[in-house]
């Protein structure tokens, strides 16, 4: 068992001297990669939804902090530079939400594996970018306290770092999306 930086657990499983009969074959012979790809795409969409939820929570906590923390006798959320950064985070979250909803809809409607694969990679790349941005901005907008382990906002950048790498990072999914589109 390995404890990850974001508090998740991971493990490596090794199977020795295991024999599997032909009756355990999943799908037709030679079609295993297609089944695995479909399963990974479902997982990619699922973790993208989780990442979106975590990014939204990070954003909500940051906005609450901006309204609460005062500097020069006024809430720091009234400063124009911070308003612009918060507005950018909001826009990125809405774009990511659209990607996740479309990918989930594609699964619900049982669209073609090719369309689901494209949406899975598009979504994972976009949400990974957004979660990274929102978690980084959240820490910066919290100032020095955002860097402490005692303040929860730092948890989100750890979760972003782990989930970005799970089932392929942004670079992998941008390349995969391009290949699926024929580039």
Secondary structure, 3 states (H helix, E strand, C coil): CEECCCCCEECCCCCCCCCCCHHHCCCCCCCHHHHHHHHHHHHHHHHHHHHHHHHHHHHHHHHHHHHHCEECCEEHHHCHHHHHHHHHHHHHHHHHHHHHHHHHHHHHCCCCHHHHHHHHHHHHHHHHHHHHHHHHHHHHHHHHHHHCCCCCHHHHHHHHHHHHHCCCCHHHHHHHHHHHCCC
